[in-house]
């Protein structure tokens, strides 16, 4: 990676021609990657000849789209024509399909430069019980640029860390349940999970046909809205997007600094009370909402939500097996696995690298499922959808006569732990509800605890993406809570913290 970045930069420096905006943007991104990726490990691969591509773009006489010359990194479970799409697994290291996912093609058509691929939680964090967010067999461990010994969350770990570390202003992640909003919150950036069906999932390594979606991860809400303008739209190959053309709007046009004035907002109080410093930051965020004219109404999550999570897991296991088998069947001959069962066997054969930190219990459980006609699966999907949507978000919004729900997104970043894996101290916010129901979910930076970022979640009902973005934008403009990542080694080594941990003599 380091040698490739240096070669690209030297090639740029050797050019006598004036540098255009696309080339300048790409060169700056490559320089930043060269400077910090060795510590953060967010970028897995760079697009070959990317500076030459940007230079050619600048020289062509062409209409300059809204994303013209913007370097965008893409999570490595989304296909791009120049690079393999690996999902972080050694089994897919040769998965060179030579095609763009439709969402990538749309970004290119709007003028974006696809800079490369980001590291991720292997198989989008759907392989083993004690997985470590941000670790993949192919790429190693992504680190949080706010404290390098702490989690970047996942599974869009590299996308979140790359934006937070200033490598790019925009990246693409994917989410099934939390994989955009958690790393966005924990890395201190904006993350938007759109309504499921607004963005095509074709040529994206799947987990769940019911819940999967791609979404933008950016330094500000406006950039996320610009990306959504490009990405949203119907795709004949993805039946979930049949309504997307009719539902998509100009997401940038709806952004107003006064969007919060008069908006009724439901405050999810059951997502608080588990860590006092988080509650303090959340109350400050609520004060900003009030000061901007929002009307806040407290709500509690309905009881008995454990059944929602149990049903969701059954859904994901069944849909993962079906979706992955279909995807693997379409991969090039160089890919050594064609089914989930073969992927399990591959991991066992390559256990030293693939299974050295955690196992593949989730894979094995998915392989044991009985298909999408199984009555148990069908009942689980109906149950999870009802509890998350009509009896969940919709019921809470109706009780408050509100248009969106707000809550802390997730806890501050926990330690990377090779023994017990992810053991977040966080409590239930709105992430699971929005993921299962397929509703839009935006997280925006709201503050820090000992330098670790926290996000404020805005969740709306199905297809209300534009309003969610607009209200989040109003909060962002008033709060100005974004902070650059310092790339410090740890919280515990901070000058304000270290003396308090030292032995008392």
N, C-alpha and C positions, 0 to 999 in steps of 0.2 A: 504493500500500500504506500509506504513512505517513498520508495523509489519511483513509483508511478506518478505520485503527486509532483515530485521534484522534476521529473521528465516533462510533464505537462506544463509546468510553470516556466521551465527553461525554454521550451518550444515557443511559448507566448512571448517571452522576453526577446527572442531572436527575431521576431517579426518587425519589419520596418514600417508597416502600415499603421495608421492611427487606430487606436483601440475603440471599438464601439461599445454600447451599453451591455449587450449580452456577454461579450468577451470579458469586459471589466468585472461584471458580476460573478462570472464563473471563476475568473482568476482570483478574485477576493475570497470566494468560498473555498477554493482549493488551498489557498494560503492559510486560511483559518483551520481547515482540516489538518494540514501539515503540522500546524502549531499545537493542536490540542487533542487530536484523535488518539494519539498514543496513550493518553491518560484516560479518555472517556470511552474509547472503543465503540463508538456509535455507528461508524460507517464501515460497512462490510466490503463493498466493492464500488469502484468508480466506472462510469461509462467510458469505454475506450474512445480516444480522440475527441473528448468532450470540448476542449478548447477550440479545436478546428471546427467543430460543429457550430459553436457559438460565434466564431469569427465569420463563418459562411452565412449564418443567419443575419449578422449585422450588414453584410455586403449585399445580400439579396434585396431587391426592391419589392417589398411585400408589405401588406397591411400589418401593422403592429397591434397584436391583440392585447387584451387587458393584462395578461401575464408576461408580456414580452420581455425576454431575457432574464426571467426570474429563475434561479437555480432551485430545483425541487428534488429532494431525496424521497425515495419510495421504499416502504417496508418490503423486505425480501420474501414476502409471500404473494406479491403482486407482480405479474409478468411485465417485463420490458423487453423489447426486441433485441437489445444488445448484450444482455447479461443473463446468466442462469437465474432461475427462481428456485430457491432452496428451502424456504421455511426454516433455515438454520440447521438443517439436517444433512449429515454426510450422504444419506441415501439419495438426496436430490441435488448433489453438487454439480452434476452434469445435465441438469434439467434446462437445457437451452432450447426453448421453443421457437425463438425467432419472431415472436409476435408481441404486440402490446395488448394489455388489458384495455377494454374500451375506455375506462376512466383515465388511463395514461394517454391514450390517443386524444381524448378530449383536452387534457392539459396541454399536450403539444400543439393542438390546433389553436389554443388560446395564447400560444407564444412561450410557454414554459420550456425550460431546458431541464431535461431529466438527468440530473447530475450523477446519480448512482443509487445503490441499495443500502438500506440500513439493517444493522443487526437486530435481532428480536429474541424473545423467548421462544425456544425451539418448538416447532409445530404450534405456534401461537398459544403456548402454555397449556396444551391439551395432550400431555403425554404421561405425566406421573404425579403422584400425590404430594411429594415433597419437592416440587420443582422450585427453581430459583429464578425469579423474574429477571429477564435480560440475559440469561445464559443460553447459548446454543453450542452444539457440538462442533459446528463449522466455524463459529465466530468467537467463542469464548464469552466473557462477561462484560456487558455494558455497565458503566458506572455513572452515578448521579453527579453531574457537574457542580452541584451545590455542596456535596460532601462525598468524596470519591469512594468511601467505604460503605455507602448506603445505597439502597435499591433505587433503580430508575423506574420501578414498577414495570408492568408489561401488559400485553405482550408487545406493544409497539414501543419498545424500550429505546431502541436506537433513534427512532424518529423523534421522540420526545427529548432525549438527551442532546441530539444534534442541534435542534432548534434552541434549546436552553443554553448550550455552549457557544452559540453564535456562529455555527458553521453555515447555516442557512436560515432564512427567515420563514421557510415553509417546508413541511414534509407531509407525507401521507402515511397514515396508520390504518389499521383495521380493528374492528371491535366485534366481539360476540357478546361479552359481558365485562365491560370495564377496560378493554384493551386500548382504547383511545383516551378516555377521560382520566383513568388512573395515572398513566405516565405523564399526561399533560399536567395534572394537578401537582404531582410529586416533583416534577421538574420545573414547575413555575411558569408554564406557558398556557396558551389557549388551546383547547381541544374540542372538536365538535363531532359528535356522533349523530348523523342525520337520521331522519325516519328511514327505517328499513324499506327498501324499494325505490328510494330516490336516486341512488347511485348504483350502477351495474356492479355485480360481483363476478362476471364472466372473466375467466383466466386469473382468478384469485384462488389460492389454495384454500379449500373450504373447511369450516367446522360445522356450521349450522345454516341450513337454508332458511330457517325461521328468523334467525337473529343476526347473521353476518351483515356487516356493511363496512365500507371504507369511509374515512373522514379526514379532514384537514387538521394539522397540528402546526400552530403558527405563533408568532410573537404578538399578534394582536387580532382582534375580532374582525376588523375590516379585511385583512388578508385572508382570513378563513372564509369570509363571505365571497370574496373575489374567486377563490378556489371553488367554492360551491357553485357559483355561476357557471364555471367551466365543467365541473364534474357531473352535475345533476342532469338526468335525462333517461329516456327509455332505451332499452336494449332488447331486441327480439330474442336473443339467446338467454335472457334472464327474465322468466315470467313474473318475478316479484316487481319488476320495474314497469309494468304495463301502464300504471297511472303517472309515471314520473314526468313525462312531457307536460301533461295537463296540470300537475301539481307544482312544478318548478316555477319560480318567479325570479325577479332581479333582487337577490339578497342584499346587494350593496345599496340599492335605492332606498331600502327600508331602514337603514341605519341613521338614527338621529340621536343627538346628545340628550334631548329631552324625552326620550322614549319611555322613561319610567314614570313620567308625570301622570297620575291618575290610575296607574296599573295596579290591579289587585293581585297580590302575590301570597301564595300559601307558604308558610314557614314550617318545614318538617322538624318539629321539636324532638321527635323520637330519634333523630340523628345526632342529638347533642347529649351532653351530660357525662361523657366518658373520658374526657381529658380537658381540664380547666383552661389551659392555655389556648386550645383550639376554640373553646367556647368564647373566650375573650375576643379573639380575632373575628369570629363569626358575628358577635354582637356589634363590632365596629363596622362590619360589612352591612349589617341590617340598618345601622344608623345612616350609612351612605344612601341606601335605598330610600329610607324615609325622607332624608333631606332632599332627594330628587323628586319627591312627590308621590312615591309608591305607597299604597295602602297594604299593610302587612297583617295577615291573619294566621294565627298559629293553628297547625293541624298535627295530628298524631297518625302514624302508620297503623293500618288495621292490624288486629291481633292475628296470631296464627300464621305468620308468614313463612314459617319453616316449611310448610307444605309446598309453597311456591318454589323454593330452592330445590327441594327434592324432586319435584316434577320436572323442573328445568333440566336437571342433570340427566334424567332419563331421556329427555328430548335430545340433548346434545350428543349423548352416546350413540343413539340410533342414527341421527342425521349425519354425524361425523363419519360413521362407517360407510353409509350410502354415498355421501358426497365425495369422500376421499377415494373410494374405489373407482368412482366415475372419473375423477380428475386424474388419478394415476394411470388409468387405462389409456389416456390421451397423451401421455408424455412420450418424449423421444426414446428410441431404442437404447440409448446409452444409460437411461435410468434403470437401475437394477431391480426395482420393486414395481409391481403392478396392482397390488392390493394391500389393504391394511395388514392382513396376515403376513404378507411378505415383508412389510416394513417392520413388524414385530420381530420376525426372524433375522432381518438385517441388523437390528439393534443388538440382538443377542450375539450375533457373530462379530459385532464391533463394540462389545460391551466395555472394553477398556476406556474408550473415548466417550461413547454415547451413554452408557449407564453407570459411569463411575461416580457421579454425584447424586443421582436419583433414578428411579426406575420408570417403568412404563405401565403402571397399573391401569391408567385411564385407557390406554390403547387396548389392553387386554379386555377390559370391561366393555369397550365399544365393539370389539370383535365378537363378543358373546351375544350381542343384540340380534333381534329376529326380523328386522326390516321395517319399512315404513308402513306396512299394512298391519303390523302387530297391534292388537287392541290396546295393549298396555302403553305403547308409544302414543297412540291417538288420544287416549284418555289423559296422558301426562301433558300433551301439548294443549289440549283444551283447558285443563286445570291451570297450568302455568300462565297461559294467556289471560284467562279470566281474572286470576288473582293479581296479576301485574297491571293489567289495563283497566277493564271496566270496574273491578272491585278494588283497584289499587290507585293508580294515578288519577284516573277519571273521577273516582269517588272522592278522593282528597280535594281535587280542584273544585268539584261541585259543592262539597261541604263548606269550602271557604269562598265560594263564588269568585274563584281566582282564575287567572289565565296561565300562570306558571307556578311551579314548585321550586323553592330554593332550599339548599342545605349545604353543609360542608361536603366536599366531594369524597375525600378519603383522609386518612391520618397523614401526619408528616412521614417522610421516608424512614423506614426501618433499616436495620443493618443487613447487609448481605451475609447470609449464613449458610455455609456449606454443609452443616450438620443437620439442621432441622428445616432448611429451606425457607420459604415465605411464611412468616408468622406475624402478619400485620396486626398491630394493636387497635386498628381502626374499627369503628362500628358502622352499622348499616345506614348508608345514605340512600340516595335515589337511584344508584347505578343499576342494581338488579332489576328494579321496576322498569326503567326505561329500556334496558336491553331486551328483556323478555317481551315487553309489549311492542317493541319496535318503534318507540317514540323518540323524538329529538332530545338530545342532552348536550348542553354546552357547559364547559368548565372554564372559568376565568380566574386569573390570580387574585387572591384576596388578602394576602399577608404572609407572615412567616412566624415560625416558632423556633427560636435559637438559630435563625438563618435558614431553616428548612421551609420551603414553600407550602402553602395551602391554597386549594382552589375552592371557588364558590360555584356550585352547580345550579343551572337553570334548566328545568325539565318542562316540556310542554306536551300536549297531546298529539296524536298522529297528524302529520303533514303541517304542523304549526311551526315549521323550521324557521321561517322568516321572522316571526315574532320572538322566538327564543333568541335568535341572533341579535335582534334589535334591542331587546331588554338587556342582554349581556353587554352589548356595546355601550348602552347608556350607563351601566354600572362601571364598566372599564374606564370610560372617559371621566367619570367623577372620582373614582377611587385611585387611579394611577398607581396600582399596586405591583406592576411588573418590576422585577429587579434582575439585573444581569447575574449570571452564575459566576462565583469567584474561583471555582476549581480548587477549593481548599481540600486538604487531605481528610479532615474529619471535623465533626462538631466538637468532639472531646479535646482536640488540639487547639481550638479557638482560644485566643488570649483571654476572652471573658469567661471561658469555661475551665480551661486547663488548671489554673491555680486552685480552683475549688475542688478538683479531683486529686490534687497532690497530697501526699501524706502530711499530717500535722506533726511538726517537730516540737 
